[in-house]
Amino acid sequence: MVVAVVSGREAEWLVGQLDLGDPPAADGRGLVRVYGLHGLQRTEGGTIELEPAVLEWADPLAEAARLARAEGLVGVEVEDKGFGVTLHWRNAPDVVAAEAQAVACAERIASALRLSSRPGRASIELVAPVGIDKGTIVRRFGDGDQPRRVAFIGDDVSDLLAFAAIDGLTAAGLEGLKIAVGSSEAPPSLLDSADVILADPEAAVRLLTDLADALDESPLA
């Protein structure tokens, strides 16, 4: 069994949260792979590797962060992830107004610097246009590892790309399962596309814990 963590967060943070060690390693039951920044980073051979194609976009992304901060948008936080810039408005005093301003700002910057924009929960992210996202990672896993079954758990707008990849793998003959995690911010489109909806993040943790326990008892399950 292979467990892949595909997240918009940086791989270093994910490795620490998962307690995979330094260098990151398998967890003893099966291979754990970590994909940070929506797949731009990955654990490979005990190190964290960066997608080479993104390197040429380092300067435009740094400029994007500078321009976004210079806008001084009320209630909008600008997070520079190194190879992605996210504009958050979750804590804005006027969420509707902040969202409109943040989206407009991101679109202007993306157009000026030839970047791509990607929506998220109460956020929009500026990224390098290198064609890598959660969906491409799921497709690579399905095509490369040739598993019999693929499941994905998600709670964000960007997880729709992974759900679409699951649909494609299912059409090709694999068994696929799309699991959405509910919350007050859960995207309706994600819930509509899911095969299974969990009530909250705690339910997702219980599901994964139960699965790990079942694998301990019967590794070939």
RAJO-V201545 format. One record per helix or strand of 2 or more residues. SS is the DSSP state (a for helix, b for strand). FROM is the first residue (numbers start at 1). TO is the last residue. If there is no record, write none. Layout:
BEGIN
{{SS:FROM:TO} {SS:FROM:TO}}
END
This chain:
BEGIN
{{b:2:6} {a:11:18} {b:31:36} {a:37:39} {b:41:44} {b:47:50} {a:52:71} {b:77:80} {b:84:88} {a:95:113} {b:116:120} {b:123:127} {a:134:145} {b:149:154} {a:159:171} {b:175:181} {a:188:193} {b:196:198} {a:201:217}}
END
